[in-house]
Amino acid sequence: MNYLKLAWRNLWRNKRRTLITSASIMFSVFFAIVMRSFQLGTYNHMIKNIIESYSGFVQVQHINYHDDMVLENSFDFSIETLSDLENIEGIKSVTPRIESFALASTGSQTKGAVVIGIDPERESQLSDPQHLLVKYRITDKTIELLVNSKISTEIIKKVKEQLNESFSSRESVELALGLKGPDLDKWIVNILEFSKFSGKILSPDDDGVLVSDRLSKYLKANIGDTIILISQGYQGASAAALCPVRGIIKIPAPDLDNKLIYMSLPKAQSFYGMEGKLTSLNINPKDNSERNLPKIKAEIASALSNPELSVKDWKEFNPVLKQQIESDNQSGQAILGLLYFIIFFGIFGTVLMMVHERSREFGVLISIGMQRTSLAIILLYEMLLMGFFAVLIGIFASLPLLYYGNVHPFRFTGDLAKIYSSMGFEPVMPMMWIDTYIFWQGFVVALMVILSCLYPLRKIFTMKEVNALRA
Amino acid sequence: MTRPILSLCVLGLLFFKLSAQNATEIVKKADEKARGENSGISEMNMKIVRPTWERTVSFKSWSKGTDYSMVLITAPAKENGQSFLKIEREMWNWNPVISRMIKLPPSMLSQGWMGSDFTNDDLLNQSSAVIDYTHKIIGSEIIENHNCYIIELLPKEDAPVVWGKLIFWISKDDFLQLKNEYYDEDGYLVKSEIGKNIKSMDGRTIPTVYELIPADKPGNKTILEMVSIKFNAPVTNDFFTQQNMKRLK
């Protein structure tokens, strides 16, 4: 106990020295956490975009579907199966789907598209088309109307930058325009009014389609237009249909936004000639953590008890995303390792300075009969105390930033945004909110503090009093 | 001494020439029999067999020589009314559901016609077994109670064909093609066609069932069954138009 008291007093004896050393530890923790938070937040965002609100964390498929994604590898769908699955405790939503390809055309423009047959009601729990529906699109007409209504040129310039952009909520329009204060309040109503876009989502047995934003622009298909779909259906049947466009949806993942078409399930079944069949049941569990997935998968498999069906989690049916995240994570960890390296020498440098400063003090203490071990223990306590508080302060200092970055994700604009989009990423870098990673960062830094204690301890045990006294 | 040897050689050459002539003659006769000389109208059922499922498509077809042909799908109901027009080396597809005429692009040539094992290319590029190949009898065999010549066809150097070798089994009495095997340039079997169910139709004895078996896809085959055929039916060139594709019944 006395050791601890002495250590505590030693720390306060030279406040400035303590402050410098603990500041170096504190910033280390802060930076390590912020960096890791960006990395993990981005992965989480990707998983949320692509898995949680598009494909589901778990899918029930025909046993051969994964290896050969053809419509023949579909399965018979009964409403009983669906309700059986929905009754499982840990399951949040079950969404039936048919997924296949078709050539979409408006006559002059043609493009390959992913056609997804959805149950519009259940789909609201997964990708939520209502939420994705484009409600505002800034067109030449919008700008013309704004010019006519004597709006300031500065605002028109900002609106022009967003020409041909689509938005699915008022908030996203405000965010993209970056207007503030009175300007915003005064003009946003006009801007919204002039860019209004009137789509609706599908009814349960709709024969129309929802087209993703970028695809609709490529096809030059507007609401009410008819698009031609041609494909090969179930068992080689030819599939062709004329479908009116009911609405445009904006998918956050640019890659999907280029090629997605939503169709009502009955329409998709008749289009592909596969009445009563599905290619997948997309399931989101209530707890989608890594630990819980195997358990939920086992529960689903036992509820199905059908040897023709297999249950796959997202890492199995979307290995591309998994690898993308893994490889990025590895390079992220390498950079983090580099950061640790720099941090370590930062801490070590201040410790070195401290020992040098205090070597006369140590010499005196040993000369007047203090045990070297006692001195070493006191020094260790000092470092640990300082390390503990500095790490704690570092963690708390990072929290406001984490919170802000989590709620208001950092958004790229301009060319950088285009580069990100063209690579298939949404140009957003959100931060991860509090999770175990924070304590790991704290732990690693604390470990480095202990590691940098080795030098002063060795110094104490090998020190020659005579030399030390002269220092 | 030299004279008899020389004459023997001449005789041998003559003999070889004769047998070659013979093989060509056989292929020519069989080819004429299969094609129906000038024009024809037929109704067929095409059964597509896959390891886990089967599907039957019925169609009516009109043809004139090798350059003109028209096909109208009559069943299943969902595909009824679709028609295909082939003029020389081009092909169009009319789909009444979307009211669109589609010209088959070159990229679609290697795809299966109506989901079958027949590729669009098979239908378009009918090279001539008579003109484009050299013929040689390499044996005989009995297939389905018919004594057949086995004839090997090797493509001529400048012939526009994709095959490395063909082997035909042609019956000795009726000149019917009972089995054809197609080999690629490396000598691997690509597909075989088997003619079965020999019957008399419109005054000719012909195999009325054709099976197409791709060699590299076990369990897959396409069975073409002739329901009716009229040889030398009156079909004129102006029947084969895009306008007519939409009117066919």
Interface residues (C-beta under 8 A of the other chain):
Chain A: E72 I228 I230 Q232 Q235 G236 A237 S238 A240 A241 L242 G273
Chain B: I48 R50 T52 W53 R55 P76 K78 E79 Q82 N95 V97 I98 S99 R100 I102 G112 M114 G115 S116
